[in-house]
């Protein structure tokens, strides 16, 4: 895309400034720099704000972040309110749905060289322009302004690609979740089956024991020995009833109703994906 380079007029005086520029001008805690340099910085910001609105963009204030503020305190019976001291002046420009910060500040504020200390630096739309011997920030304003729609187009494309990638990621996650749910239910069935098979084997062993006990009772009866036979037969009757109750095949088995599948039940089948969402992170890190 070819940049739309158009002139950006810079006023000689700050008359009828844009509201956000007027607020920066009147705020002694912002654009803390020598008066002449501050005046020039305000003129550059005014040129940028006015041109941005001419091109249909919105210009709005950018408050000082909390991390730049010093808390208020009281000393000697006097209260000192919260304050801040910022070298830069900045506001936001909204291009379509994207917001970009425009900042003007000294390039080397601590330089002992007055010429270097007076150099300004403009940051806008992730690009930077500096004063140099062969050009000034004012000379670079048309290029800086032209970068706004360029960046918006890039960010729009990036947002579309991100949206598409997230949709694909969600589709893969949902497919993985469906497969994991099916496997988790199948594991419930398998556990139920193994439990039934174990009970069936136990019931068969008990039946074999009962047959052996009945054979012994028959031998005792044939030998004419009656001591304890009645009590043993009572025990045999209870044992056979217990074995029948234990045997899952006394009635035709049916597929069990699966219980609710919990997220932890799905983790073994998700190959590291989280059951809590496509962006929840790998369960390996839990």
TADA-V39215 format. One record per residue. N is the residue number from 0. RES is the residue in one letter. D_LAST is the distance of its C-alpha to the last C-alpha in whole Angstrom. Layout:
N	RES	D_LAST
N	RES	D_LAST
//
This chain:
0	X	45
1	X	48
2	X	48
3	X	50
4	X	52
5	X	54
6	X	56
7	X	54
8	X	57
9	X	57
10	X	59
11	X	61
12	X	61
13	X	58
14	X	60
15	X	58
16	X	55
17	X	52
18	X	50
19	X	47
20	X	49
21	X	52
22	X	49
23	X	48
24	X	51
25	X	52
26	X	49
27	X	50
28	X	46
29	X	45
30	X	47
31	X	48
32	X	50
33	X	54
34	X	56
35	X	57
36	X	54
37	X	52
38	X	55
39	X	55
40	X	51
41	X	52
42	X	54
43	X	51
44	X	49
45	X	52
46	X	53
47	X	49
48	X	48
49	X	52
50	X	51
51	X	48
52	X	49
53	X	52
54	X	50
55	X	48
56	X	45
57	X	44
58	X	44
59	X	42
60	X	42
61	X	39
62	X	38
63	X	38
64	X	34
65	X	33
66	X	32
67	X	36
68	X	37
69	X	38
70	X	38
71	X	42
72	X	44
73	X	47
74	X	49
75	X	53
76	X	53
77	X	52
78	X	49
79	X	47
80	X	45
81	X	42
82	X	43
83	X	42
84	X	43
85	X	42
86	X	44
87	X	43
88	X	44
89	X	42
90	X	41
91	X	40
92	X	41
93	X	40
94	X	40
95	X	40
96	X	36
97	X	35
98	X	36
99	X	37
100	X	38
101	X	41
102	X	42
103	X	45
104	X	45
105	X	47
106	X	46
107	X	47
108	X	47
109	X	48
110	X	51
111	X	54
112	X	56
113	X	57
114	X	56
115	X	53
116	X	52
117	X	53
118	X	51
119	X	49
120	X	46
121	X	44
122	X	41
123	X	40
124	X	38
125	X	36
126	X	39
127	X	42
128	X	45
129	X	47
130	X	51
131	X	53
132	X	56
133	X	57
134	X	55
135	X	54
136	X	51
137	X	53
138	X	54
139	X	51
140	X	50
141	X	51
142	X	48
143	X	46
144	X	47
145	X	47
146	X	43
147	X	42
148	X	42
149	X	41
150	X	38
151	X	38
152	X	38
153	X	36
154	X	33
155	X	34
156	X	34
157	X	30
158	X	29
159	X	31
160	X	29
161	X	26
162	X	27
163	X	28
164	X	24
165	X	22
166	X	24
167	X	24
168	X	20
169	X	20
170	X	23
171	X	21
172	X	18
173	X	20
174	X	22
175	X	19
176	X	18
177	X	22
178	X	22
179	X	19
180	X	20
181	X	23
182	X	22
183	X	20
184	X	24
185	X	25
186	X	23
187	X	24
188	X	28
189	X	27
190	X	26
191	X	29
192	X	32
193	X	31
194	X	31
195	X	35
196	X	36
197	X	35
198	X	37
199	X	40
200	X	40
201	X	40
202	X	43
203	X	45
204	X	45
205	X	46
206	X	49
207	X	50
208	X	50
209	X	52
210	X	54
211	X	55
212	X	56
213	X	58
214	X	60
215	X	60
216	X	62
217	X	64
218	X	65
219	X	66
220	X	68
221	X	70
222	X	71
223	X	72
224	X	69
225	X	68
226	X	66
227	X	63
228	X	63
229	X	63
230	X	60
231	X	58
232	X	59
233	X	57
234	X	54
235	X	54
236	X	54
237	X	51
238	X	49
239	X	50
240	X	49
241	X	46
242	X	45
243	X	46
244	X	44
245	X	41
246	X	42
247	X	40
248	X	43
249	X	45
250	X	44
251	X	43
252	X	39
253	X	38
254	X	34
255	X	32
256	X	31
257	X	27
258	X	25
259	X	23
260	X	19
261	X	16
262	X	13
263	X	12
264	X	15
265	X	14
266	X	11
267	X	13
268	X	16
269	X	14
270	X	14
271	X	10
272	X	11
273	X	9
274	X	12
275	X	12
276	X	14
277	X	15
278	X	14
279	X	10
280	X	9
281	X	7
282	X	5
283	X	6
284	X	4
285	X	0
//
